[in-house]
C-alpha cells in the first residue's frame, strides 16, 4: 500500500454520509481474514451499502451509479468527499486497508474519528479536514458535474475546488507529511536516519 502522495488532482466519489462508521466502511466479518491482499479489502469497501443480501448491486447507492462506479485510477475517483465524523466507531485498521485497497488516495471530510485518521495516514491515504461550508460547496460542485476535479497539494497543504477556484489550507503532522511525500512507513524513516541514530548512540553512551 506504500505510495508517494504529493499532488493529487482527480474526480471524486461523493459519500455524503455523516457518522459513517468503520463497520459501514468494512463489515466486521472481514476482520477474521488473515490476508493483506489490497484487492480483497478494496472489494469489501462499503460492501453492505454497495450490495444487497444476495450480492446484487444496490442501484441507488452512489458508488453503483454510472458517474461514480469506475474504480479509481490516475485522475479518476482517487478522492472521496465524505461527511462529518468519518470513520467513527470501532478502531479497526481494516477500514483504512479497505479505502487504500480500493485505490483511494485522499479522503476529504468535515471531521474524522481520531484513531481512523491515524490509520489512514499509516496506510498512505491522506485525510483532509475542511470547513463545513467548503465541504458543502464540494458536494454541490460534484452534484452539478460528476467530472469536476479537486486538487490536493500536500507540499502546500491546500485543497482546491477546480470548478470555483476556492482553496482551503489543511493541517497535517510534519512527520506524516514527510512520510507520505516519500512513501515511508515508520521503519523506512528510521532506516533513512540510521547513521544519525547510531551517531547519537555513540555520543550518548
DOFIVO-438168 format. One record per residue (C-alpha): residue in three letters; x, z, y. Coordinates in steps of 0.25 Angstrom, whole numbers, padded with zeros to 4 digits, always signed. Each point is the difference from the previous one (the first is absolute). Example, Ala and Ser with C-alpha at 12.3 -4.5 7.8 and 13.67 -1.06 7.14 Angstrom:
residues 2
ALA+0049+0031-0018
SER+0006-0002+0014
//
This chain:
residues 205
UNK+0000+0000+0000
UNK+0012+0000+0009
UNK-0002-0009+0012
UNK+0006-0001+0014
UNK-0010+0001+0011
UNK+0003-0004+0014
UNK-0010-0009+0006
UNK-0013-0003-0008
UNK-0010-0011+0006
UNK-0012-0002-0009
UNK-0014-0002-0001
UNK-0007+0013-0004
UNK-0010+0007-0010
UNK-0010+0008+0007
UNK-0004+0012-0008
UNK-0009+0007+0010
UNK-0001+0013-0008
UNK+0002+0014+0006
UNK+0005+0011-0009
UNK+0004-0010-0011
UNK+0006+0009-0010
UNK+0010-0003-0010
UNK-0010+0000-0012
UNK-0006-0013+0007
UNK+0014-0006+0002
UNK+0003+0002-0014
UNK-0010+0007-0010
UNK+0006+0012-0008
UNK-0001-0007-0013
UNK+0012-0008+0004
UNK+0009+0013+0002
UNK+0002+0001-0015
UNK+0008-0013-0001
UNK+0015+0001-0002
UNK+0003-0014+0005
UNK+0006-0002+0014
UNK-0004-0015+0000
UNK-0004-0003+0014
UNK-0010-0010-0004
UNK-0007+0010-0009
UNK-0002+0009+0011
UNK-0003-0011+0010
UNK-0011-0005-0009
UNK-0006+0014+0000
UNK+0000+0000+0016
UNK-0015+0004+0004
UNK-0004-0004-0014
UNK-0013+0008+0000
UNK-0005-0006+0013
UNK+0005-0014-0003
UNK-0007-0001-0014
UNK-0012+0006-0006
UNK-0001+0007-0013
UNK+0000-0013-0008
UNK+0013-0005+0007
UNK-0007-0010+0008
UNK+0004-0001+0015
UNK-0009+0006+0010
UNK-0004-0011+0009
UNK-0002+0007+0012
UNK+0012+0008+0000
UNK+0010-0005+0011
UNK+0012-0003-0010
UNK-0009-0009-0008
UNK-0005-0008+0012
UNK+0006-0014+0001
UNK+0007+0003+0013
UNK+0007+0013-0006
UNK+0002-0003-0015
UNK+0013-0007+0000
UNK+0011+0009-0005
UNK+0011+0004+0011
UNK+0011-0009+0002
UNK+0010-0003+0012
UNK-0009+0000+0012
UNK-0013+0002-0008
UNK-0007+0013-0002
UNK+0013+0008+0001
UNK-0007+0010+0009
UNK-0012+0009-0003
UNK-0008+0005+0012
UNK-0007+0012-0004
UNK-0009+0011+0005
UNK+0003+0015+0004
UNK+0006+0010-0010
UNK+0006-0011-0009
UNK+0005+0006-0014
UNK-0007+0013+0000
UNK-0003+0009-0012
UNK+0010+0000-0012
UNK+0015-0001+0004
UNK+0002-0010-0012
UNK+0012-0010+0003
UNK-0007-0010-0008
UNK-0009-0003+0012
UNK+0012-0005+0007
UNK+0005-0007-0012
UNK-0013-0008-0001
UNK+0001-0004+0015
UNK+0014-0005-0002
UNK-0003-0006-0013
UNK-0011-0008+0006
UNK+0010-0006+0010
UNK-0003+0007+0013
UNK+0011+0004+0010
UNK-0007+0007+0011
UNK-0013+0009+0000
UNK-0005+0002+0014
UNK-0010+0011+0002
UNK-0005+0010+0010
UNK+0006+0012-0008
UNK+0006+0002-0014
UNK+0000+0012-0009
UNK+0014+0006+0001
UNK+0004-0001-0014
UNK-0005-0014-0002
UNK+0007-0004+0013
UNK+0014+0004-0006
UNK-0003-0006-0013
UNK-0003-0013+0006
UNK+0014+0000+0007
UNK+0007+0004-0013
UNK-0007-0012-0006
UNK+0005-0010+0011
UNK-0014-0001+0007
UNK+0000+0003+0014
UNK-0012+0009+0005
UNK-0003-0003+0015
UNK-0009+0010+0008
UNK-0008-0006+0011
UNK-0010+0004+0010
UNK-0015+0000-0004
UNK-0002-0010+0012
UNK+0011-0010-0005
UNK-0005+0002-0014
UNK-0014-0005+0003
UNK+0006-0011+0008
UNK+0007-0005-0012
UNK-0012+0001-0009
UNK-0008-0008+0010
UNK+0011-0011+0001
UNK+0001-0001-0015
UNK-0016-0001-0001
UNK+0000-0011+0010
UNK+0012-0007-0006
UNK+0005+0003-0014
UNK+0012-0008+0003
UNK+0004+0009+0011
UNK+0014+0005-0001
UNK+0006+0014+0003
UNK+0015+0001+0003
UNK+0007+0013-0004
UNK+0014+0002+0006
UNK+0008+0011-0007
UNK+0012+0000+0009
UNK-0008+0000+0013
UNK-0011+0009-0007
UNK-0011-0008+0005
UNK-0013-0006-0006
UNK-0006-0012+0007
UNK-0014-0007-0001
UNK+0005-0014+0002
UNK-0014-0005+0004
UNK-0001+0010+0012
UNK+0015+0002+0003
UNK-0003+0015+0000
UNK+0011+0009-0006
UNK+0002+0015-0004
UNK+0012+0008-0003
UNK+0000+0007-0013
UNK+0009+0012-0004
UNK+0009+0000-0012
UNK+0011+0010-0005
UNK+0013-0006+0004
UNK+0006+0002-0014
UNK-0012-0007-0007
UNK+0001-0011+0010
UNK+0014-0003-0004
UNK-0003+0001-0015
UNK-0012-0010+0002
UNK+0009-0010+0008
UNK+0011+0000-0011
UNK-0009+0002-0012
UNK+0007+0013-0003
UNK-0006+0011-0008
UNK+0006+0014+0001
UNK+0011-0002-0010
UNK+0004-0014+0006
UNK+0001+0008+0013
UNK+0009+0011-0006
UNK+0009-0011-0007
UNK+0002-0007+0013
UNK+0005+0013+0006
UNK+0008+0004-0012
UNK+0013-0001+0008
UNK-0005+0009+0011
UNK-0006+0010-0010
UNK+0013+0001-0007
UNK+0008+0001+0013
UNK-0009+0012+0004
UNK+0002+0007-0013
UNK+0015-0001+0001
UNK-0001+0006+0014
UNK-0009+0011-0004
UNK+0006+0005-0013
//
